[in-house]
Amino acid sequence: MNRIIEEYKNFDGVEAIALGGSSAAKTSDTVSDYDIYVFTKTGYPLDIREKIAQKYSSKYEVGGEYFGSGDEYFVDMLNVQFDVMYWNTDWFNGVVENVWEKHYPSNGYTTAFLYTLNNFKILYDKNGWLQSLQEKLKTPYPNELKENIIKRNLMLLKDKPFASYYEQIEKALNRGDIVSINHRIAAFLASYFDIIFAQNELLHPGEKRLVKFALNNCKILPRDFERNVEKLLTQSKENTLPILDDMIIALREIL
């Protein structure tokens, strides 16, 4: 792995490299891959990226833009997949500033990028830039950010006079539109968890293992938290709205 990291460091435009994801957060399992973050101001030349992948892998995809600029390849000698993401330093500075300093909320996952930053294992940091960003997160969780996340996402759950997730799910149920039901329930859960993590002043860990993370780390949880999430995702459609009502009531009780 160190040899591969050295390959990426050889390009002059690289400011920092970090190991992220479950490997850095120590939550990986037997199917987890390695998430490598390469930070540059100008991007990383595609031909150099392909040469690195070819050197260590017999199965690779270089230049994928499906989830941002990145490469995926299976490292033969390590028997593990690498997901290499190329992030712009100015963009990432803006993410930290907008959320941690200006307290802008999102529709779910507000602090997920900050969780990634906080858990980075820094492998290379040419001028200490990435370390300085991590240091910013050592300040207390901003109360204004907490309030903004809760306010925005509560509105999205049911409080908006028009097009709340609850209303959209209700309409989808009446139409029998199972795809739309699934889509809006996913959005509902994104805002639901965003509120819970904000209330507990925890950074949002992303999309995976959310119930387990909440049970292990949140001191404040809605009553019947685990049971209601499971019921929402497994019970028949006619029970969906009563379950959502109970989840929203229980959520308000902890705020």
C-alpha positions as CSV (number, residue, x, y, z in Angstrom):
1,M,0.0,0.0,0.0
2,N,2.8,2.4,0.8
3,R,4.2,1.8,-2.7
4,I,0.9,2.8,-4.2
5,I,0.7,6.0,-2.1
6,E,4.2,6.9,-3.2
7,E,3.0,6.7,-6.8
8,Y,0.3,9.3,-6.2
9,K,2.7,11.5,-4.3
10,N,5.0,11.8,-7.3
11,F,2.6,14.2,-9.1
12,D,3.5,17.8,-8.2
13,G,-0.1,18.9,-8.0
14,V,-1.0,16.7,-5.0
15,E,-1.5,18.6,-1.8
16,A,-2.6,15.7,0.4
17,I,-3.5,12.0,0.5
18,A,-5.7,10.3,3.1
19,L,-7.2,6.9,3.9
20,G,-10.9,7.3,4.6
21,G,-14.1,5.3,4.8
22,S,-14.6,2.3,7.1
23,S,-10.9,1.4,7.1
24,A,-9.9,4.7,8.7
25,A,-12.9,4.7,11.0
26,K,-12.1,1.1,12.1
27,T,-15.6,-0.1,11.1
28,S,-14.6,-2.2,8.1
29,D,-15.6,-5.8,7.5
30,T,-14.6,-8.6,5.1
31,V,-16.3,-6.9,2.1
32,S,-15.0,-3.4,2.7
33,D,-12.6,-1.7,0.3
34,Y,-10.0,0.9,0.8
35,D,-11.0,4.5,0.2
36,I,-8.1,6.7,-0.9
37,Y,-8.6,10.5,-1.2
38,V,-6.2,12.4,-3.3
39,F,-6.4,16.2,-3.0
40,T,-5.3,18.5,-5.8
41,K,-5.9,22.0,-7.0
42,T,-5.9,21.2,-10.7
43,G,-6.9,17.5,-11.0
44,Y,-4.8,14.4,-11.7
45,P,-3.8,13.5,-15.3
46,L,-5.8,10.5,-16.5
47,D,-2.9,8.8,-18.2
48,I,-0.8,8.8,-15.0
49,R,-3.8,7.4,-13.1
50,E,-4.2,4.6,-15.6
51,K,-0.5,3.7,-15.4
52,I,-0.7,3.3,-11.6
53,A,-3.8,1.1,-11.8
54,Q,-2.2,-1.1,-14.5
55,K,0.9,-1.5,-12.5
56,Y,-0.9,-3.1,-9.5
57,S,-4.1,-4.5,-10.9
58,S,-5.5,-6.9,-13.5
59,K,-9.0,-5.5,-13.1
60,Y,-9.5,-1.7,-13.0
61,E,-11.8,1.1,-14.1
62,V,-10.1,4.5,-14.5
63,G,-11.7,7.8,-15.2
64,G,-15.1,7.0,-13.8
65,E,-17.2,10.1,-13.1
66,Y,-20.3,8.4,-11.6
67,F,-19.8,9.7,-8.1
68,G,-17.2,12.4,-8.7
69,S,-13.7,12.0,-10.2
70,G,-12.3,8.6,-9.3
71,D,-10.7,5.3,-10.1
72,E,-11.5,1.8,-8.9
73,Y,-9.2,-1.2,-9.1
74,F,-8.5,-4.5,-7.4
75,V,-5.0,-4.6,-6.0
76,D,-3.9,-8.1,-6.8
77,M,-1.1,-8.5,-4.2
78,L,-3.3,-7.1,-1.4
79,N,-6.5,-9.0,-2.5
80,V,-8.5,-5.8,-1.8
81,Q,-10.3,-3.2,-3.9
82,F,-9.1,0.5,-3.9
83,D,-11.5,3.3,-4.5
84,V,-9.4,6.4,-5.3
85,M,-11.2,9.7,-5.3
86,Y,-9.7,13.0,-6.5
87,W,-11.0,15.9,-4.6
88,N,-10.4,19.6,-5.3
89,T,-8.8,21.4,-2.4
90,D,-10.8,24.6,-2.9
91,W,-14.1,22.7,-3.1
92,F,-13.3,20.9,0.2
93,N,-12.3,24.1,1.9
94,G,-15.7,25.4,0.9
95,V,-17.5,22.4,2.3
96,V,-15.9,22.8,5.7
97,E,-16.5,26.6,5.7
98,N,-20.1,26.4,4.7
99,V,-21.1,23.7,7.2
100,W,-18.8,24.2,10.3
101,E,-18.3,27.9,10.1
102,K,-21.4,29.3,8.2
103,H,-23.7,26.6,9.6
104,Y,-25.6,25.8,6.4
105,P,-27.8,22.7,6.7
106,S,-28.6,20.2,3.9
107,N,-31.5,17.9,3.1
108,G,-30.0,15.0,5.2
109,Y,-26.3,14.1,5.5
110,T,-25.4,17.7,6.4
111,T,-22.1,16.8,8.3
112,A,-21.2,13.6,6.4
113,F,-18.2,15.1,4.6
114,L,-17.0,16.5,8.0
115,Y,-17.3,13.0,9.4
116,T,-15.1,11.7,6.6
117,L,-12.6,14.5,7.3
118,N,-12.6,13.9,11.0
119,N,-11.8,10.2,10.5
120,F,-9.1,10.6,7.8
121,K,-5.8,8.9,8.4
122,I,-3.5,11.3,6.7
123,L,-0.9,9.6,4.6
124,Y,0.6,12.7,3.0
125,D,0.2,16.4,3.7
126,K,2.7,18.5,1.8
127,N,2.0,21.8,3.5
128,G,-0.1,20.7,6.5
129,W,-3.3,21.9,4.8
130,L,-5.4,18.7,5.5
131,Q,-4.2,18.6,9.1
132,S,-5.3,22.2,9.6
133,L,-8.8,21.4,8.3
134,Q,-9.0,18.5,10.8
135,E,-8.0,20.9,13.6
136,K,-11.0,23.0,12.9
137,L,-13.3,20.2,13.8
138,K,-11.9,20.0,17.4
139,T,-14.0,23.0,18.3
140,P,-17.4,22.3,20.0
141,Y,-20.3,21.3,17.7
142,P,-21.8,24.7,16.7
143,N,-25.2,25.3,18.3
144,E,-26.4,27.3,15.3
145,L,-25.6,24.4,13.0
146,K,-27.5,22.0,15.3
147,E,-30.5,24.3,15.3
148,N,-30.4,24.8,11.5
149,I,-30.2,21.1,10.8
150,I,-33.1,20.3,13.0
151,K,-35.3,23.1,11.7
152,R,-34.7,22.4,8.0
153,N,-35.1,18.7,8.2
154,L,-38.1,18.8,10.5
155,M,-39.8,21.0,7.9
156,L,-39.0,18.4,5.3
157,L,-40.3,15.5,7.3
158,K,-43.9,16.9,7.7
159,D,-44.0,20.5,8.8
160,K,-43.8,22.1,5.3
161,P,-47.2,23.2,4.1
162,F,-46.5,21.7,0.7
163,A,-44.5,18.8,-0.6
164,S,-43.2,17.5,2.7
165,Y,-41.8,13.9,2.5
166,Y,-44.9,12.8,4.5
167,E,-47.2,14.4,2.0
168,Q,-45.3,13.0,-1.0
169,I,-45.3,9.5,0.5
170,E,-49.1,9.8,1.2
171,K,-49.7,10.7,-2.4
172,A,-47.5,7.9,-3.7
173,L,-49.4,5.4,-1.5
174,N,-52.7,6.6,-2.9
175,R,-51.4,6.2,-6.5
176,G,-49.9,2.8,-5.7
177,D,-46.5,4.2,-7.0
178,I,-44.1,1.8,-5.2
179,V,-41.0,3.3,-6.8
180,S,-41.9,6.8,-5.5
181,I,-42.8,5.4,-2.1
182,N,-39.3,3.9,-1.8
183,H,-37.6,7.0,-3.1
184,R,-39.4,9.3,-0.6
185,I,-39.0,7.0,2.4
186,A,-35.2,7.0,1.7
187,A,-35.3,10.8,1.7
188,F,-37.4,10.8,4.9
189,L,-34.9,8.6,6.7
190,A,-32.0,10.8,5.5
191,S,-33.5,13.8,7.2
192,Y,-34.7,11.7,10.2
193,F,-31.1,10.5,10.9
194,D,-29.7,14.0,10.2
195,I,-31.9,15.4,13.0
196,I,-30.9,12.6,15.4
197,F,-27.2,13.1,14.9
198,A,-27.5,16.8,15.2
199,Q,-29.4,16.5,18.4
200,N,-26.6,14.3,19.8
201,E,-24.0,16.7,18.4
202,L,-22.4,14.0,16.3
203,L,-21.1,14.2,12.8
204,H,-23.2,12.1,10.3
205,P,-21.4,8.9,9.4
206,G,-22.9,8.5,5.9
207,E,-25.1,5.9,4.4
208,K,-24.0,2.6,6.0
209,R,-24.7,1.0,9.4
210,L,-26.8,4.0,10.6
211,V,-28.9,2.1,13.0
212,K,-25.9,0.4,14.6
213,F,-24.0,3.6,14.7
214,A,-26.9,5.4,16.4
215,L,-27.4,2.7,19.0
216,N,-23.7,2.7,19.8
217,N,-23.1,6.4,19.9
218,C,-26.2,8.4,20.5
219,K,-27.1,9.2,24.1
220,I,-30.5,10.5,23.0
221,L,-32.7,8.4,20.7
222,P,-36.4,8.4,20.0
223,R,-38.5,5.8,21.8
224,D,-38.9,2.6,19.7
225,F,-36.1,3.9,17.4
226,E,-34.8,0.6,16.1
227,R,-38.2,-1.1,16.0
228,N,-39.8,1.8,14.1
229,V,-37.1,1.9,11.4
230,E,-37.4,-1.8,10.9
231,K,-41.2,-1.6,10.7
232,L,-41.1,1.2,8.2
233,L,-38.9,-0.8,5.9
234,T,-40.6,-4.2,6.2
235,Q,-44.3,-3.8,7.0
236,S,-47.1,-3.5,4.4
237,K,-47.9,-0.2,2.7
238,E,-51.1,0.4,4.7
239,N,-49.1,0.7,7.9
240,T,-46.6,3.2,6.4
241,L,-48.3,6.5,7.5
242,P,-49.1,5.4,11.1
243,I,-45.4,4.3,11.5
244,L,-44.2,7.7,10.1
245,D,-46.6,9.5,12.4
246,D,-45.2,7.6,15.4
247,M,-41.6,8.2,14.3
248,I,-42.2,12.0,14.0
249,I,-43.9,12.2,17.4
250,A,-41.1,10.3,19.1
251,L,-38.5,12.4,17.3
252,R,-40.1,15.7,18.6
253,E,-40.1,14.3,22.1
254,I,-36.3,14.2,22.2
255,L,-35.8,17.8,20.8
